Structure formats: C-alpha cells, structure tokens
C-alpha cells in the first residue's frame, strides 16, 4: 500500500470510530459485553500468580484488571453470579469469559460446557 493510501485508510478508520460505528470497544469501555463463555477447572497457576481453584468464583478475561468483580448472567436462563477476574483468556474467537467450575455451576452451564452470557463490571 502506498503512503497516501495508508493515510486515507487511517483517516477512514478514525472517522468511523469518531462516528460511533464501532460498538465492541464502546461496550467494553463501559464495562459490559455479551458473548460466549466456557468453564475450566485446572490446578495450575493463573496469570495473576495465584493457584487456580475450581471451587472459587473466578474468571479469565483478556484485558480487565486482576481483582475486578464482574456480574455474569446466562442469557438462556437468567441466572447470575459475581466473579473475580484472576486469569487471562479465553483464547477462542467469540468467547468473552472463561469461568471457574463453581461459577459455571451457579449459572447452570456445567453440562453444556459453554453458554451465551452478558457481563458487567461491578467494581475494578
């Protein structure tokens, strides 16, 4: 791509963002999003340095600060749980959270393994 085209493409991206046409970053900046979730129950260390404990109400998120509390709601049944972010992930397209087994159990997604959820940040 020629330098002039790069500048034009960059201007178009800035214009699109400025017009409010990009909604994913807007919702994440506001502290909420919807997408897929899965659960895991490993015993290794998490990205925060603590040992994973499947019996605790914790979750992995790609960018939220460790220690952030998030309310997660299963869209299928309306059940909610509050979790603490202590790990990084998920690394599968379309998923926004990986929940501990205990958290997954509270919102009724153990058997299915995955669920369509929405979350909102309670505190950070």
C-alpha positions as CSV (number, residue, x, y, z in Angstrom):
1,X,0.0,0.0,0.0
2,X,1.4,3.4,-0.9
3,X,1.9,6.0,1.9
4,X,-1.0,8.2,0.6
5,X,-3.4,5.2,0.7
6,X,-2.3,4.3,4.3
7,X,-3.1,7.9,5.4
8,X,-6.5,7.6,3.7
9,X,-7.2,4.3,5.3
10,X,-6.2,5.6,8.7
11,X,-8.4,8.6,8.3
12,X,-11.3,6.4,7.4
13,X,-10.8,4.3,10.5
14,X,-10.6,7.3,12.7
15,X,-13.8,8.8,11.1
16,X,-15.7,5.5,11.6
17,X,-14.7,5.3,15.3
18,X,-15.5,9.0,15.7
19,X,-19.0,8.5,14.2
20,X,-19.7,5.8,16.8
21,X,-20.0,3.0,14.4
22,X,-17.7,0.7,16.4
23,X,-19.7,-0.7,19.2
24,X,-17.5,-3.5,20.6
25,X,-14.9,-1.1,22.1
26,X,-17.7,1.2,23.4
27,X,-19.4,-1.6,25.4
28,X,-16.1,-2.8,26.8
29,X,-15.1,0.7,27.7
30,X,-18.4,1.0,29.6
31,X,-17.6,-2.3,31.4
32,X,-20.1,-4.6,29.8
33,X,-20.2,-7.0,26.9
34,X,-22.0,-10.1,25.7
35,X,-20.6,-13.2,24.0
36,X,-19.7,-16.8,24.7
37,X,-18.3,-18.3,27.9
38,X,-16.8,-21.6,28.8
39,X,-15.6,-23.1,32.1
40,X,-12.4,-24.7,33.2
41,X,-11.0,-26.5,36.3
42,X,-7.3,-26.7,36.1
43,X,-4.9,-26.7,39.1
44,X,-2.1,-24.7,37.5
45,X,-1.2,-21.1,38.4
46,X,-3.3,-18.3,36.8
47,X,-1.8,-15.3,35.0
48,X,-2.2,-13.3,38.2
49,X,0.1,-15.7,40.0
50,X,-2.4,-17.4,42.3
51,X,-3.3,-21.1,42.0
52,X,-6.5,-21.9,40.1
53,X,-9.2,-23.1,42.5
54,X,-12.2,-24.5,40.7
55,X,-14.3,-24.1,43.8
56,X,-13.9,-20.3,43.9
57,X,-16.0,-17.8,41.9
58,X,-13.3,-16.6,39.5
59,X,-12.9,-16.0,35.8
60,X,-10.5,-15.2,33.0
61,X,-10.8,-12.1,30.8
62,X,-8.4,-10.8,28.1
63,X,-7.9,-7.3,29.5
64,X,-9.8,-6.5,32.6
65,X,-7.6,-5.7,35.6
66,X,-7.0,-8.6,38.0
67,X,-9.3,-8.3,41.0
68,X,-12.1,-6.7,39.0
69,X,-15.5,-8.0,40.1
70,X,-17.9,-8.8,37.3
71,X,-21.6,-9.9,37.3
72,X,-22.2,-12.7,34.7
73,X,-25.7,-13.6,33.5
74,X,-26.6,-16.7,31.5
75,X,-28.8,-15.4,28.7
76,X,-30.7,-18.7,28.4
77,X,-31.9,-19.0,32.0
78,X,-31.3,-15.5,33.5
79,X,-29.1,-16.9,36.4
80,X,-26.3,-14.6,37.5
81,X,-23.1,-14.9,39.5
82,X,-20.4,-12.4,40.6
83,X,-16.9,-13.5,39.8
84,X,-13.4,-12.0,40.4
85,X,-11.0,-11.8,37.4
86,X,-7.8,-13.6,38.2
87,X,-6.6,-15.0,34.9
88,X,-6.2,-14.2,31.2
89,X,-8.3,-15.7,28.4
90,X,-10.4,-17.0,26.7
91,X,-8.4,-17.6,23.6
92,X,-11.2,-18.9,21.4
93,X,-13.0,-16.5,19.0
94,X,-16.4,-15.4,20.2
95,X,-15.8,-16.1,23.8
96,X,-15.5,-13.2,26.3
97,X,-15.0,-15.1,29.6
98,X,-13.7,-18.4,30.9
99,X,-15.4,-19.2,34.3
100,X,-14.3,-21.4,37.1
101,X,-16.3,-24.6,37.6
102,X,-18.1,-23.2,40.6
103,X,-19.2,-20.1,38.7
104,X,-20.3,-22.1,35.8
105,X,-22.4,-24.3,38.1
106,X,-24.1,-21.3,39.7
107,X,-25.4,-20.1,36.3
108,X,-26.3,-23.6,35.0
109,X,-23.7,-24.2,32.3
110,X,-21.8,-27.3,33.5
111,X,-23.5,-29.8,31.3
112,X,-23.4,-27.7,28.1
113,X,-19.8,-26.5,28.7
114,X,-20.5,-23.2,27.1
115,X,-23.2,-20.5,27.3
116,X,-24.2,-17.2,25.8
117,X,-23.7,-14.7,28.5
118,X,-23.6,-11.0,29.3
119,X,-21.4,-9.4,31.9
120,X,-21.0,-6.0,33.6
121,X,-18.2,-4.7,35.7
122,X,-19.3,-4.2,39.3
123,X,-16.0,-2.7,40.6
124,X,-12.4,-2.6,39.4
